[in-house]
């Protein structure tokens, strides 16, 4: 079993309490057009590609993926948010 894709990220209930924010500890900039293809290749459903953010569905809940690397999981269940974030981060880590 490899390293946890969530390592190096914080997971916190967002201020509106309607979801969980997953934030990388190190600054990063994602090229969402490249990452969109990488996620799709990994079997993650792309719900919306708005250019400045992606809305994806890796299974347990929908997640917004921002250029900054921040994720916003649309669930009030922290376990679901972490599961979805792990799937996305693992797909993004693949080359």
C-alpha positions as a LaTeX table, in Angstrom:
\begin{tabular}{lrrr}
\hline
Residue & $x$ (\AA) & $y$ (\AA) & $z$ (\AA) \\
\hline
Unk1 & 0.00 & 0.00 & 0.00 \\
Unk2 & 1.47 & 3.37 & $-1.06$ \\
Unk3 & 1.49 & 6.69 & 0.73 \\
Unk4 & $-1.82$ & 8.33 & 1.60 \\
Unk5 & $-2.74$ & 10.84 & $-1.16$ \\
Unk6 & $-4.25$ & 13.05 & 1.56 \\
Unk7 & $-0.87$ & 13.47 & 3.26 \\
Unk8 & 0.15 & 17.12 & 2.98 \\
Unk9 & $-3.46$ & 18.32 & 2.90 \\
Unk10 & $-5.79$ & 19.71 & 5.54 \\
Unk11 & $-9.45$ & 18.65 & 5.64 \\
Unk12 & $-11.81$ & 21.12 & 7.31 \\
Unk13 & $-15.55$ & 21.70 & 7.40 \\
Unk14 & $-16.23$ & 24.76 & 5.24 \\
Unk15 & $-17.70$ & 27.87 & 6.83 \\
Unk16 & $-21.19$ & 27.19 & 5.42 \\
Unk17 & $-21.02$ & 23.64 & 6.80 \\
Unk18 & $-22.27$ & 22.28 & 3.47 \\
Unk19 & $-19.03$ & 20.58 & 2.55 \\
Unk20 & $-15.40$ & 19.91 & 3.35 \\
Unk21 & $-12.42$ & 21.86 & 2.05 \\
Unk22 & $-9.29$ & 19.90 & 1.25 \\
Unk23 & $-6.35$ & 22.28 & 0.99 \\
Unk24 & $-2.76$ & 21.44 & 0.02 \\
Unk25 & $-0.18$ & 22.60 & 2.55 \\
Unk26 & 2.18 & 23.60 & $-0.29$ \\
Unk27 & 1.15 & 26.14 & $-2.91$ \\
Unk28 & 0.47 & 24.65 & $-6.33$ \\
Unk29 & $-1.12$ & 25.61 & $-9.60$ \\
Unk30 & $-3.07$ & 23.03 & $-11.59$ \\
Unk31 & $-3.55$ & 23.13 & $-15.35$ \\
Unk32 & $-7.20$ & 22.08 & $-15.27$ \\
Unk33 & $-7.36$ & 21.13 & $-18.95$ \\
Unk34 & $-4.54$ & 18.60 & $-18.41$ \\
Unk35 & $-5.92$ & 17.46 & $-15.06$ \\
Unk36 & $-9.41$ & 17.03 & $-16.53$ \\
Unk37 & $-8.05$ & 14.48 & $-18.99$ \\
Unk38 & $-6.00$ & 12.76 & $-16.29$ \\
Unk39 & $-9.10$ & 12.45 & $-14.05$ \\
Unk40 & $-11.24$ & 11.16 & $-16.93$ \\
Unk41 & $-8.54$ & 8.59 & $-17.81$ \\
Unk42 & $-8.65$ & 7.41 & $-14.18$ \\
Unk43 & $-12.42$ & 6.88 & $-14.44$ \\
Unk44 & $-13.50$ & 9.99 & $-12.53$ \\
Unk45 & $-16.66$ & 11.49 & $-14.05$ \\
Unk46 & $-16.24$ & 15.11 & $-15.16$ \\
Unk47 & $-19.59$ & 16.77 & $-14.36$ \\
Unk48 & $-18.66$ & 20.32 & $-15.40$ \\
Unk49 & $-15.55$ & 21.94 & $-16.83$ \\
Unk50 & $-15.97$ & 25.65 & $-16.15$ \\
Unk51 & $-12.41$ & 26.53 & $-17.15$ \\
Unk52 & $-11.46$ & 27.96 & $-13.75$ \\
Unk53 & $-12.75$ & 24.91 & $-11.87$ \\
Unk54 & $-13.83$ & 21.33 & $-12.49$ \\
Unk55 & $-16.79$ & 19.64 & $-10.87$ \\
Unk56 & $-16.09$ & 15.92 & $-10.72$ \\
Unk57 & $-17.78$ & 12.87 & $-9.26$ \\
Unk58 & $-15.35$ & 10.20 & $-8.06$ \\
Unk59 & $-18.11$ & 8.21 & $-6.37$ \\
Unk60 & $-19.16$ & 9.19 & $-2.86$ \\
Unk61 & $-19.89$ & 12.87 & $-3.62$ \\
Unk62 & $-19.27$ & 15.67 & $-6.11$ \\
Unk63 & $-16.09$ & 17.66 & $-5.67$ \\
Unk64 & $-15.03$ & 21.03 & $-7.08$ \\
Unk65 & $-11.37$ & 21.11 & $-8.12$ \\
Unk66 & $-9.79$ & 24.58 & $-8.23$ \\
Unk67 & $-6.65$ & 25.77 & $-10.05$ \\
Unk68 & $-5.04$ & 26.36 & $-6.65$ \\
Unk69 & $-5.26$ & 22.63 & $-5.88$ \\
Unk70 & $-8.02$ & 23.19 & $-3.33$ \\
Unk71 & $-10.91$ & 20.72 & $-3.36$ \\
Unk72 & $-14.42$ & 21.30 & $-2.07$ \\
Unk73 & $-16.33$ & 18.10 & $-1.38$ \\
Unk74 & $-20.11$ & 18.60 & $-1.36$ \\
Unk75 & $-21.04$ & 16.42 & 1.58 \\
Unk76 & $-21.57$ & 16.78 & 5.30 \\
Unk77 & $-19.80$ & 13.44 & 5.90 \\
Unk78 & $-16.07$ & 13.83 & 6.51 \\
Unk79 & $-15.40$ & 10.19 & 5.62 \\
Unk80 & $-17.04$ & 10.64 & 2.20 \\
Unk81 & $-15.09$ & 13.86 & 1.64 \\
Unk82 & $-11.80$ & 12.14 & 2.45 \\
Unk83 & $-12.64$ & 9.12 & 0.24 \\
Unk84 & $-13.49$ & 11.39 & $-2.70$ \\
Unk85 & $-10.38$ & 13.53 & $-2.15$ \\
Unk86 & $-8.14$ & 10.45 & $-2.02$ \\
Unk87 & $-9.54$ & 9.23 & $-5.36$ \\
Unk88 & $-8.98$ & 12.62 & $-6.99$ \\
Unk89 & $-5.53$ & 13.20 & $-5.53$ \\
Unk90 & $-4.40$ & 9.69 & $-6.48$ \\
Unk91 & $-5.55$ & 10.29 & $-10.08$ \\
Unk92 & $-3.82$ & 13.68 & $-10.21$ \\
Unk93 & $-0.58$ & 12.16 & $-8.90$ \\
Unk94 & $-0.42$ & 9.63 & $-11.75$ \\
Unk95 & 1.77 & 10.63 & $-14.64$ \\
\hline
\end{tabular}
